[in-house]
Amino acid sequence: MISLSLVAIGLVVVVLALLGLRLHAFLAMMLAAFVVALVTPQDALVGYAEHQQSLGKMSAGEVAKFATSTPPDRVLKAFGETCASMGLLICMASIMGKCLLDSGAAMRIVQALLSLFGQARAHIAFVFTGFGLAIPVYFDAVFYLLMPIGKAMARVTGGNYLLYILTIVAGATMAHSLVPPTPGPLFAAKELGVDVGTMMVGGLIVGLFTASFGLLYAVWANKRWKIELPPEDEQAAQQAENKELPSLGFSLLPIVLPVALITFGSFQAKMPWYADSNVALSIGAIISLWLLARQRQPGSEPVNDAVQAAIMSGATVLLITAAGGAFGSTLRQTGVASVIQSLGADAAQTWALPICFCITALVRTAQGSATVAMITAAPLARAFMEAGDLPFHPVYLALAVGCGSKPIPWLNDSGFWIITRMTGMKETETLKIVTPMMSLMGLVGLPIVMIGAWLFPMR
């Protein structure tokens, strides 16, 4: 069971580095990767390489070379492979998200949905808007965009402020963990060999159930608790009223076209080049750049400055993700897949989804970041794949990891503080109302994923 001990060492190093030493997530992941690589014995490396050879992923020469490779070589190779796999996707998604916000396209989509559902059902519009925008845009940016509108809506209706807060969170938080190209689900899909289009479809389906539960919870909570709109926010969202916005069709195009191309490609026996996720996201980014240039007002920020800011943000996420890829690779090289296989194929198949969920939830609760939790847990989920034939498609493992990244948001979560500070809620109110909702949404998602794996295994 030495492999499990090495895995435990890796997880402890990550958590202690994040919480005890207060290291950046990139440094914590890289430190854990080097530690695990250094303490992994030669026998484990040989066993891992031979297992890869039996799967047809290594030749005899590669097995011999791998068994004698140094810890830095193994860590840096995995780091580079993750960068090559996800670098363009993350950068293009960052550019797209920045351009959608700066051009007013995101605001135009919000207004369209609010007009469609009407004032009485504005909370439903917030769920759909939050979910849709959080696919190309990070959770904090979506919350920053929608919360002033929620405050303005509370001012107009004279109430339901908590309802608008919760429905914005319910939509945005689930897309953040279930639907690529946001980094967490994108990494999980790549790590588990899941087509990005398949992950998108699966994330949308599971997200429909979990966000619907979040909507029901929000309605219930709004009747149970009363949160007042802070007096200083009485004039919120006025800055957007006089801004010229693009048409709805142009606003949706950078989002809809890449999703359509990727989804189309996932159902083809031979994927067309234009349906490749890297190409599709690049097309979306180019359209969003054109849209930003088209909407640019005299004296506003140059387009190149917006791109620069997006690339800087995306580079940070990419470094964390690549470090997670290196850490995950060193965990797999301990031979943990063989240990899982030795526990019994039936047990591994039966408990794979809840175990992956629990591991992700444990890491999320310990260190706060949903993305870091998914990056940490996805390589362990892959070990279940390598342990033997799963009776279901690996997309269900990725979805279980995504759902597991929801429990339990509390004081160590940056999103917790964004919600608390922007809404004017007290920390105790956020813990009492928002934390249970997000945790329960993840818990609701697990049985949905398990039922899907049972009814539609897609083997």
Protein Blocks (a to p, Z undefined) as FASTA:
>chain_A
ZZmmmmmmmmmmmmmmmmmnopafklmmmmmmmmmmmmpcfklmmmmmmmmmmnopacfk
lmmmmmmpcfklmmmmmmmmmmmmmmmmmmmmmmmmmmmmmnommmmmmmmmmmmnomml
mmmmmmmmmmmmmmmpcfklmmmmmmmmmmmmmmmnopaklmmmmmmmmmmmmmmmmmcc
bfklmmmmmmnopafklmmmmmmmmmmmmmmmmmmmmmmmmmmpccdddfklmmgoklmm
mpccddfklmmmmmmmmmmmmmmmmmpfbacfklpmklmmmmmmmmmmmmmmmmpcghia
cfklmmmmmmmmmmmmmmmmmmmmmmmmmmmmnopmmmmmmnopklmmmmmmmmmmmmmm
mmmmmnopaklmmmmmmmmmmmmmmnoccfbdfklmmmmmmmmmmpccdfklmklmmmmm
mnopafklmmmmmmmmmmmmmmmmmmmmmmmmmmmnoZZ
